[in-house]
Amino acid sequence: MITFQGLPSFDLENGLLCAWWFEPLLATMSFAFWVNFYWHHERIRGLSNDKRFIPDGHYYGAWWYQSVSAYWIGIYILKLFAPTPSSQIPNRIPHSVSDLAYVLVELVAGVVAYDTIIFFVHWALHDVPVLRKFHRTHHHQHDGNLESRDTLNHSLVDGSLQVIVNILVQRTTPWGSVKTRLARALHNIFVTWMLVESHTSSPYPNIWRRFFVGVRNHRMHHIGGKHCHQQFFGYLDNLRDACFACADETKIQFKAKQL
């Protein structure tokens, strides 16, 4: 075990994963890595003309620093006023097939829960007039050329809601138990990856777009602005559209009977 005075040890079960700053740092670094990874592929395919990630005088610089600063300030405030006791979070480093299966179930359940809640938040940001102005930034400041960098281009309210939802699904599993540290760490890696891939203009790498309709079609939402609210999957979009179609058909039939 490697230890330094004043710093957590590099023992995964008792040190690094237990530090309060580890999860937000991992989320920040994951976003930075995936955004730069897909931006690299956008540049080599001529889909981004910027040679620097934050060009001089470009609006990217302001919201990039604002997003990161607001995220860390919010996380620190949460740590001060509503911390999760470290002793209550199980480590559960897999030592058997059953341990690994449990961590994977936690991971999948967390991603599905995040996508489900964000769907309704996203829908409300579009259809509730008082909330609509807070989401407009995410749609109208990329000049029609959506890039991986635009994943983090949103208002403070919009971004805060996404962070709050992520914290909620990270704290507990859908079945009520405290989520393990490893599952929480993996969640941050995979959620940031899927979010960036759902916004990039590069056709490659298309890892998640091959399998999940929400990741594949979410760019259409930024172009049209009406459909594909779900960022990862598509079943809630399909269910909503089916319900609306059924309601419209019922109205037509009712009006026909009135004639």
Secondary structure, DSSP 4 states (H G I P E B T S, - for coil): ---BTTB--S-TTTSGGGSTTHHHHHHHHHHHHHHHHHHHHHHHTTS---SSSS-TT-HHHHHHHHHHHHHHHHHHHHHHHSPPPGGGS------SHHHHHHHHHHHHHHHHHHHHHHHHHHHHHHHSHHHHHHHTHHHHSSTT---GGGGG---HHHHHHHHHHHHHHHHB-TTSSBPPHHHHHHHHHHHHHHHHHTT-------TTTTT-HHHHHHHHHHHHSSS---SS--HHHHHHHHHHHHHHHHHHHHHHHH-
